[in-house]
């Protein structure tokens, strides 16, 4: 299969909407289609101390799901122990996160041969890195089209439209969006998805129903990669 070399930045409408779950599902599906993959999580807040240093569960999932061989430090260069706003945790640890440093590390890792590379953000689109930069600035610096993960729950339409507005204002296109159902009791779930299909300026590339204990691999068949892989 010919290499296509696509790169995408994965963001969400908020924290805990399933960005990693969706990213891993994308990696599984791409692997099934025989594409070489690479995935990065530049910042992870909420890491456990191990014999190898700080490790984040989401970053480890990306590392194990992609086909490329990268060190943990390449996948997750900024690992913060506390699960809180990255700029606050970094300040508490006496560290300063900058877009220029993250961009350099990401660009180095992205030199690894891959057909599709995914860079997963942290939290939502405007998560602060320091007093003047946000994670959105990294996506802009890398010039990556965006995959938007919408956490399907009450308020999701407003959150999705505001996130779309911010992404477009920053000059980046939204390549596609995924409806990830995070509330098993959401009223009018189907109707909300249909409303978003008409309101978002990007195609729906997947819908993941809520199911306790399901794996990203189980949901990978729900993804339509046609738009993402289009040359």
C-alpha positions in Angstrom: 0.0 0.0 0.0 1.4 3.4 -1.0 2.3 5.8 1.8 0.0 8.8 2.2 1.7 10.7 5.0 -1.2 12.4 6.8 -1.0 14.2 10.1 -3.8 15.2 12.5 -4.2 16.9 15.8 -6.8 15.3 18.0 -8.7 17.6 20.4 -11.9 17.4 22.4 -14.8 19.6 23.4 -13.6 19.3 27.0 -11.6 17.0 29.2 -12.8 13.4 29.8 -14.6 13.1 26.4 -12.6 10.1 25.2 -9.8 11.7 23.1 -7.4 8.8 23.9 -10.1 6.2 23.4 -10.8 7.6 19.9 -7.2 8.0 19.0 -6.4 4.4 20.0 -9.4 3.3 18.0 -8.1 5.2 15.0 -4.7 3.6 15.4 -6.3 0.1 15.5 -8.3 0.7 12.4 -5.4 2.1 10.5 -3.2 -0.9 11.5 -6.0 -3.2 10.2 -5.8 -1.4 6.9 -2.0 -1.9 6.9 -1.0 1.8 7.4 2.1 2.7 9.4 1.1 4.9 12.4 2.7 7.2 14.9 1.0 8.9 17.9 2.2 11.6 20.3 0.8 13.0 23.5 3.0 16.0 24.1 1.6 16.8 27.5 0.0 14.5 30.0 -1.1 15.6 33.5 -1.8 12.7 35.8 1.1 10.4 35.8 2.3 7.6 38.1 5.8 7.3 39.4 7.4 4.1 38.2 10.9 2.6 38.1 11.2 4.1 34.7 10.0 7.6 35.7 6.6 9.2 35.4 4.2 7.4 33.2 0.8 8.3 31.9 -1.8 5.6 31.1 -3.1 7.4 28.0 0.4 7.9 26.6 1.2 4.2 27.2 -1.9 3.2 25.3 -0.9 5.3 22.3 2.7 3.9 22.5 1.4 0.3 22.4 -1.3 0.9 19.7 0.9 2.6 17.1 3.1 0.7 14.7 6.2 3.0 15.0 8.8 2.4 17.7 9.3 5.5 19.8 10.6 5.9 23.3 8.2 7.0 26.0 9.9 10.3 26.2 9.3 11.0 22.5 5.6 10.0 22.9 5.1 12.1 26.0 7.8 14.6 26.5 6.0 16.6 29.3 4.8 14.2 32.0 3.2 15.9 35.0 2.3 14.0 38.2 -0.9 15.7 39.3 -4.0 15.5 37.2 -4.8 19.2 36.9 -4.4 22.1 34.6 -0.9 21.6 33.0 0.3 25.2 33.5 -0.6 25.1 37.2 1.1 21.8 37.8 4.2 22.8 35.8 4.5 26.0 37.9 4.1 24.1 41.1 7.0 21.8 39.9 9.1 24.8 38.9 8.8 24.0 35.2 7.8 26.2 32.3 6.1 24.7 29.2 6.5 26.5 25.9 5.1 26.0 22.4 8.6 26.3 20.8 10.0 23.5 22.9 7.0 21.2 22.3 7.0 22.0 18.6 10.7 21.1 18.3 10.2 17.7 20.2 7.1 16.9 18.1 8.8 17.7 14.8 11.7 15.5 15.7 9.4 12.6 16.5 7.4 13.2 13.4 10.5 12.5 11.3 9.9 8.8 12.0 8.4 7.2 8.9 4.6 6.8 9.1 1.7 7.0 6.8 -0.6 8.6 9.5 0.5 10.6 12.5 -1.8 11.6 15.3 -1.0 14.2 18.0 -3.4 14.1 20.9 -4.0 17.2 22.9 -4.8 17.5 26.6 -8.2 18.6 27.8 -9.9 21.0 25.4 -8.7 23.3 22.7 -7.7 26.3 24.8 -5.8 24.5 27.6 -3.1 27.0 28.9 0.5 26.1 28.7 1.8 29.2 30.4 0.6 32.8 31.0 0.2 33.6 27.3 0.3 30.3 25.2 -2.2 27.5 24.9 -2.1 24.0 23.5 -4.0 25.4 20.4 -0.8 27.3 19.6 1.0 24.0 19.3 -1.5 22.7 16.8 -1.2 26.0 14.8 2.6 25.8 14.9 2.4 22.2 13.6 -0.2 23.2 11.0 -2.3 20.1 11.5 -5.9 19.6 10.5 -8.0 18.8 13.5 -10.0 15.7 14.5 -12.7 16.8 17.0 -13.9 14.4 19.6 -17.4 15.5 20.9 -18.4 14.1 24.3 -22.1 13.3 23.8 -23.8 14.6 26.9 -26.0 17.5 27.8 -24.5 20.7 26.5 -22.4 19.0 23.8 -23.9 21.1 20.9 -22.8 24.3 22.5 -19.4 22.9 23.4 -18.9 21.6 19.9 -19.9 24.8 18.2 -17.7 26.9 20.4 -14.7 24.6 19.9 -15.3 24.7 16.1 -15.4 28.5 16.2 -12.1 28.6 18.1 -10.4 26.1 15.8 -11.5 28.0 12.7 -10.5 31.3 14.1 -7.1 29.9 14.6 -6.9 29.1 10.9 -7.0 25.3 11.1 -9.5 23.1 9.3 -11.5 20.4 11.0 -11.0 17.2 9.1 -13.7 15.3 10.8 -15.5 14.7 14.1 -16.3 11.7 16.3 -19.5 11.4 18.4 -18.4 9.6 21.6 -21.3 8.8 23.9 -20.1 9.4 27.5 -23.5 9.7 29.2 -25.6 6.4 29.1 -28.7 8.3 30.1 -28.4 11.2 27.6 -31.8 12.3 26.3 -32.3 12.7 22.6 -28.9 11.2 21.8 -29.7 10.4 18.2 -31.3 13.8 17.7 -28.2 15.5 19.1 -26.0 13.7 16.7 -28.2 14.7 13.8 -28.2 18.3 14.9 -24.4 18.3 15.1 -24.1 16.7 11.6 -25.9 19.8 10.3 -24.2 22.4 12.4 -20.5 21.3 12.2 -18.5 22.1 9.1 -16.9 18.7 9.0 -18.0 15.1 8.3 -18.9 12.7 11.0 -16.2 10.0 10.8 -17.4 7.8 13.7 -20.0 7.3 16.4 -19.1 5.3 19.5 -22.1 4.1 21.7 -21.8 4.0 25.4 -20.9 0.6 26.7 -19.3 -0.2 30.0 -15.9 -1.8 29.6 -15.7 -1.7 25.8 -12.3 -1.4 24.2 -11.1 1.0 21.4 -10.6 -2.0 19.2 -14.3 -2.9 19.5 -15.2 0.6 18.3 -12.7 0.8 15.5 -15.1 -0.7 13.0 -17.4 2.3 13.6 -14.9 4.6 12.0 -15.0 5.8 8.4 -11.5 6.8 7.4 -12.4 7.7 3.8 -12.1 11.5 4.4 -8.9 11.3 6.5 -7.1 9.1 4.0 -8.2 11.0 0.9 -5.1 12.0 -1.1 
